[in-house]
Amino acid sequence: MESLLRGRRLRRLTVDGVDAVFVRDPVLVRRILVSESKKFGKGELFRKARNLSRVGMLSQDEAMHRHYRRLANPYLRSSAVDGYLPYMRDVVREAASCWRAGDAVDIQSEMCRVACAIAVGTLIPGMAPETTKALSERLTRLAWEMIRKPLYGKAAAARAARPGANRQLSRARQEFRELLAACVAGLPDSPDPAGGYLSALLADSDEQGNRLLTAEEVCDEAVMMLTSATVTTASVMSWALHVLSRDPLAEERLLKDLVQRRSGGTDGGHGAPSYTLRFLMEVLRLYPPVWISCRKALSDVTLGDHDLPAGTNVVFSSYLMHRDPVSYPDPHRFDPDRWLSIHPSNVEASFIPFGIGSKGCIGELFAWQELEIILDVVTQEWKLGTEPGRQVRTAPETTLHPRRLLLIPQPR
């Protein structure tokens, strides 16, 4: 990708059999996502990837998309997330307490389990403990299958050609939806407003009191939200712990900063972001989980010097923009302190780990808090090391994740 686009703001390419215009200029990408977003809809590659829900926030209808963002907002705003923090800590402590000193841990699998337990417990509260546990376990299996699914290119084509290749993913999705459907059926006709996101979806109605979503559509929307909240977190946290296992200086500074933050202090000073925040920003810069995106021009548009007819697929990659030497000197080096002098601009899209604009990730605040909690709890208990000689490969699949990450915990 870097080679094909070097020195090009735009280039026409065929991506996974789809004719598209690949955009690397962060100013033009911001136009696509923000100032001219109404001219672009979901692209062909988006539909080829995995459309979990055709209603709610993934709807092509802009009014419906905005409606369901507003519906989810009360469960993801700052005051709600603050209330989730003790539960998040408990989930991480329980998971980390099962690790054994010296025994290799599949970190991405563990982070997937943690993220799923947090998502279920916070967004679908009030269930019986055994139901919450069963939902978390089934969501973990679904999220794990989704993380490892190739979306584009030869790997995706080869997988699709194999008989029964998607059987495990389909089975995991069906098992989770069946239990979720039973939970929906068990909710009262007038769901309690405090019953969480699932209850709010079921209660959503028009001015005449008619419900807007069927029980099946409620399940689809909940599956979309819960998987989106887990596969990305699991991938980012895996990279964060991988970096710590290989960078003793970064680990030392992070531990010091986390202690200060627990006591109410910060090492940033003068309005600068704390080291913990800089560390996570640098992880997200180098390893954005949503590494490639696609939009389709809904009408004739002009991008830079290029006139694009309606129907043109427009592709852009946060991975490439985050590693552009124009925006980030020595772009492949992990350096949290670069964020002391670099500030994401509001006129371009050079740093978009959560997207931007009307379709940016609604759970961004939730994610920042969750990532810090997981880092804090895990690093308090364990020092993670790598197996000698093991190389970690990057897998650009549903998310940008480590192919297989085994770390060895030792008591802190």
C-alpha positions in Angstrom: 0.0 0.0 0.0 2.8 2.4 0.9 4.6 1.7 -2.3 1.6 2.0 -4.5 0.6 5.4 -3.0 3.9 7.0 -2.4 3.8 10.6 -3.6 0.1 10.2 -4.6 -2.8 12.1 -3.0 -5.2 9.9 -5.0 -4.8 6.9 -7.2 -7.2 4.7 -9.1 -6.8 1.1 -8.0 -8.6 -2.2 -8.0 -9.1 -3.3 -4.4 -10.4 -6.8 -3.9 -11.9 -6.8 -7.4 -13.6 -3.4 -6.8 -12.6 -0.4 -8.9 -11.9 2.4 -6.4 -10.0 5.7 -5.8 -7.5 5.4 -3.0 -7.1 8.7 -1.1 -4.0 9.3 1.1 -4.3 13.0 1.6 -5.6 13.6 5.2 -7.2 16.9 4.2 -9.2 15.2 1.5 -10.1 12.4 3.9 -11.5 14.9 6.3 -13.6 16.3 3.6 -15.0 12.9 2.9 -15.8 12.2 6.6 -16.8 15.7 7.8 -17.4 18.7 5.6 -18.8 16.8 2.6 -19.9 13.6 4.4 -23.5 13.9 3.0 -22.0 13.3 -0.5 -20.7 9.9 0.6 -22.5 6.7 1.7 -21.2 3.2 2.6 -18.9 1.8 0.0 -18.9 -1.6 -1.8 -16.1 -3.0 0.4 -18.1 -2.2 3.5 -21.0 -4.4 2.3 -18.6 -7.1 1.2 -17.0 -7.1 4.6 -19.7 -7.8 7.1 -23.0 -6.0 7.4 -24.2 -7.2 10.8 -27.3 -5.0 10.9 -29.3 -3.3 8.2 -31.1 -1.1 10.7 -30.0 1.3 13.4 -26.5 2.8 13.2 -25.5 0.8 10.2 -28.5 1.9 8.2 -28.0 3.7 4.9 -30.7 6.1 6.0 -28.9 9.1 7.7 -31.9 10.0 9.9 -32.1 6.5 11.2 -28.4 6.5 11.9 -28.6 9.7 13.9 -31.6 8.5 15.8 -29.8 5.3 17.0 -26.7 7.2 17.9 -28.8 9.4 20.1 -30.5 6.3 21.6 -27.1 4.8 22.5 -25.6 8.0 23.7 -26.9 7.9 27.3 -25.1 4.6 27.9 -21.8 5.9 26.5 -21.6 9.5 27.8 -19.1 10.5 30.5 -21.3 10.2 33.5 -22.4 6.7 32.5 -18.9 5.5 31.8 -17.7 6.8 35.1 -20.2 4.5 36.8 -18.8 1.5 34.8 -15.3 1.9 36.1 -15.5 -0.3 39.2 -17.1 -3.1 37.2 -14.4 -2.8 34.5 -11.7 -3.2 37.2 -13.4 -6.2 38.7 -13.6 -7.9 35.3 -10.0 -7.4 34.6 -8.8 -8.5 38.0 -10.8 -11.7 37.7 -9.3 -12.5 34.3 -5.8 -11.7 35.3 -6.0 -13.7 38.6 -6.4 -16.8 36.5 -3.0 -16.4 34.9 -0.1 -18.4 36.3 3.5 -17.2 36.6 5.7 -18.5 33.9 2.9 -20.0 31.8 2.4 -18.4 28.4 -0.8 -16.5 28.0 -2.6 -16.0 24.6 -3.0 -12.3 25.2 -5.4 -11.5 22.4 -7.7 -14.3 23.4 -7.6 -13.0 27.0 -8.2 -9.4 26.0 -11.1 -10.5 23.9 -12.6 -12.3 26.9 -12.1 -9.2 29.1 -13.6 -6.8 26.5 -16.7 -9.0 26.0 -17.3 -9.4 29.7 -17.1 -5.6 30.1 -19.4 -4.9 27.2 -22.1 -7.3 28.3 -22.0 -6.3 31.9 -22.2 -2.5 31.2 -24.5 -2.4 28.2 -26.9 -5.2 29.2 -27.1 -4.8 33.0 -29.6 -6.4 35.3 -29.4 -10.0 33.9 -29.0 -13.0 36.2 -25.3 -13.6 36.9 -25.4 -16.9 35.0 -27.0 -15.3 32.0 -24.4 -12.5 32.0 -21.7 -15.1 32.1 -23.2 -17.2 29.3 -23.7 -14.1 27.1 -20.1 -13.0 27.7 -18.8 -16.5 26.8 -20.8 -16.7 23.6 -19.9 -13.1 22.7 -16.2 -14.0 23.2 -16.4 -16.9 20.8 -18.1 -14.7 18.2 -15.7 -11.8 18.6 -12.7 -14.1 18.4 -14.0 -15.6 15.1 -14.6 -12.2 13.7 -11.2 -10.8 14.6 -9.5 -13.5 12.6 -11.7 -13.3 9.5 -9.9 -11.9 6.5 -12.0 -9.2 4.8 -10.1 -8.3 1.7 -7.7 -9.7 -0.9 -6.3 -13.2 -1.5 -6.8 -14.4 2.1 -10.5 -13.6 2.1 -11.0 -15.2 -1.4 -9.1 -18.3 -0.3 -11.2 -18.6 2.8 -14.5 -18.1 1.0 -13.5 -20.9 -1.5 -13.0 -23.4 1.3 -16.1 -25.6 2.0 -17.5 -24.7 5.4 -14.9 -22.0 5.9 -17.3 -19.7 7.7 -19.1 -22.4 9.6 -17.5 -21.6 12.9 -18.3 -17.9 12.6 -21.9 -18.6 11.6 -22.3 -21.0 14.5 -20.8 -18.5 17.0 -23.1 -15.8 15.7 -26.2 -18.0 15.9 -25.4 -19.2 19.4 -25.0 -15.7 20.7 -28.1 -14.4 18.9 -30.2 -17.3 20.3 -29.3 -16.4 23.9 -29.7 -12.7 23.2 -33.2 -13.3 21.7 -34.2 -15.2 24.8 -33.1 -12.2 26.9 -35.1 -9.9 24.7 -38.2 -12.1 25.1 -37.8 -12.1 28.8 -37.9 -8.3 29.1 -41.2 -6.7 30.2 -43.5 -5.0 27.7 -42.5 -1.6 29.1 -38.8 -2.0 29.6 -37.2 -0.2 32.6 -35.2 2.8 31.4 -32.5 1.7 33.7 -32.4 -1.7 31.9 -29.5 -0.8 29.6 -29.0 -0.5 25.9 -30.9 -3.7 25.0 -34.0 -2.5 26.9 -33.8 0.9 25.2 -33.7 -0.6 21.8 -36.8 -2.7 22.6 -38.6 0.3 24.0 -37.9 2.6 21.0 -41.2 3.7 19.5 -42.7 6.3 17.2 -45.1 9.1 18.2 -48.1 6.7 18.2 -46.3 4.3 20.5 -45.6 1.7 17.9 -42.3 -0.1 18.3 -39.7 0.7 15.6 -37.7 -2.4 15.8 -38.8 -6.1 15.8 -37.2 -8.4 18.4 -35.0 -9.8 15.6 -33.8 -6.3 14.6 -33.1 -5.5 18.3 -30.8 -8.5 18.4 -29.1 -7.5 15.2 -28.4 -4.0 16.5 -27.2 -5.3 19.8 -24.9 -7.8 18.2 -23.4 -4.9 16.0 -22.8 -2.7 19.1 -21.4 -5.4 21.3 -19.0 -6.8 18.7 -17.9 -3.4 17.6 -17.1 -2.6 21.3 -15.0 -5.8 21.7 -13.0 -6.7 18.6 -11.3 -3.3 18.4 -10.5 -3.1 22.1 -9.0 -6.6 22.2 -6.7 -5.8 19.3 -5.6 -2.4 20.7 -4.9 -3.8 24.1 -3.0 -6.8 22.6 -0.6 -4.3 20.9 -0.3 -2.2 24.0 0.8 -5.1 26.1 3.1 -6.3 23.3 4.8 -2.9 23.3 5.3 -3.0 27.1 6.8 -6.4 26.9 9.5 -5.2 24.6 10.1 -1.6 25.8 11.3 -1.5 29.5 11.6 2.3 29.5 8.0 2.8 28.2 6.9 0.3 30.9 8.7 2.1 33.7 7.2 5.5 32.7 3.8 4.1 32.3 3.8 2.4 35.7 4.9 5.7 37.3 2.2 7.7 35.6 -0.5 5.2 36.4 0.4 5.4 40.1 0.2 9.2 39.9 -3.2 9.0 38.1 -4.6 6.7 40.8 -3.6 9.3 43.4 -5.3 12.0 41.3 -2.1 13.5 39.8 -0.6 13.5 36.3 2.8 13.8 34.8 1.7 15.9 31.8 1.8 19.4 33.2 0.9 22.7 31.5 -2.1 21.0 29.8 0.0 18.3 28.2 -1.5 14.9 27.9 -0.4 12.4 30.5 2.1 9.7 29.6 -0.6 7.1 29.8 -2.7 9.0 27.2 0.4 9.6 25.0 1.3 5.9 25.2 -2.2 4.8 24.1 -2.3 7.4 21.4 1.0 6.1 20.0 -0.4 2.5 20.1 -3.5 3.6 18.2 -1.3 5.6 15.7 0.8 2.6 14.8 -1.9 -0.1 15.2 -5.3 1.4 14.4 -7.8 -1.4 14.6 -10.0 -0.1 11.8 -7.1 0.1 9.4 -9.0 0.6 6.1 -12.3 2.2 5.2 -14.5 2.7 2.1 -17.1 5.2 1.1 -19.1 5.6 -2.1 -19.9 8.9 -3.9 -23.6 9.5 -3.8 -23.3 12.2 -6.5 -20.7 13.7 -8.7 -17.9 15.1 -6.5 -14.5 16.7 -6.9 -11.6 15.7 -4.7 -8.4 17.6 -5.2 -7.9 17.8 -8.9 -10.0 14.7 -9.6 -13.7 14.7 -10.7 -15.3 11.6 -9.4 -18.7 10.4 -10.9 -21.5 9.2 -8.6 -21.0 5.6 -7.6 -17.2 5.9 -7.3 -15.8 3.8 -4.4 -13.4 5.9 -2.3 -10.9 4.0 -0.1 -8.6 5.4 2.6 -6.4 3.9 5.3 -5.8 5.2 8.8 -2.8 2.9 8.9 -1.1 4.8 6.0 -2.1 8.3 7.2 -0.8 7.5 10.8 2.6 6.5 9.3 2.9 9.4 6.9 6.4 11.0 7.5 4.9 14.4 6.6 2.7 14.3 9.7 4.9 12.1 11.8 8.7 12.3 11.5 10.3 8.9 11.9 6.8 7.4 11.6 7.6 3.7 12.3 9.3 4.5 15.7 7.2 4.1 18.9 7.5 7.5 20.6 4.7 8.6 23.0 6.5 11.9 23.5 5.8 13.0 19.9 2.4 13.9 21.3 3.9 16.6 23.4 4.5 18.7 20.2 2.1 17.1 17.7 -1.6 18.0 18.1 -4.2 16.4 15.8 -5.5 19.1 13.5 -9.1 20.0 13.0 -8.6 20.6 9.3 -7.2 17.2 8.4 -7.5 13.5 9.3 -4.0 12.5 10.0 -5.0 10.8 13.3 -8.4 9.0 13.1 -8.2 5.8 15.2 -11.9 6.2 16.1 -12.9 7.9 12.8 -14.3 11.4 12.8 -17.5 13.2 11.8 -21.0 12.0 12.1 -20.0 8.3 11.7 -17.1 8.4 14.1 -17.1 5.8 16.8 -19.8 6.6 19.4 -18.0 4.6 22.0 -14.7 6.5 21.9 -15.0 7.8 25.4 -15.9 4.4 26.7 -12.9 2.9 24.9 -10.4 5.4 26.3 -11.5 4.7 29.8 -11.6 0.9 29.2 -8.1 0.8 27.7 -6.6 2.7 30.7 -8.4 0.5 33.2 -7.1 -2.7 31.6 -3.6 -1.3 31.4 -3.7 -0.2 35.0 -5.0 -3.5 36.5 -2.9 -5.8 34.4 0.4 -3.9 35.0 -0.3 -3.7 38.7 -0.4 -7.4 38.9 1.9 -8.7 36.2 5.1 -8.0 34.3 4.7 -9.5 30.8 7.6 -10.9 28.9 8.1 -12.4 25.5 9.1 -15.9 24.6 12.7 -16.0 23.3 12.9 -15.9 19.6 9.2 -15.5 18.9 8.3 -13.0 16.2 4.9 -11.3 16.2 3.3 -10.8 12.8 0.7 -8.1 12.0 -2.6 -9.5 10.6 -4.6 -7.0 8.7 -8.0 -8.8 8.9 -11.2 -7.6 10.5 -9.0 -5.6 12.7 -5.3 -4.9 12.6 -4.2 -7.4 15.2 -1.2 -9.5 16.2 -1.3 -12.9 14.4 -0.5 -14.8 17.6 0.7 -13.1 20.8 2.0 -15.3 23.6 3.3 -13.4 26.6 4.7 -14.8 29.9 3.5 -13.2 33.1 5.6 -12.8 36.2 4.3 -11.3 39.5 5.0 -7.6 39.7 
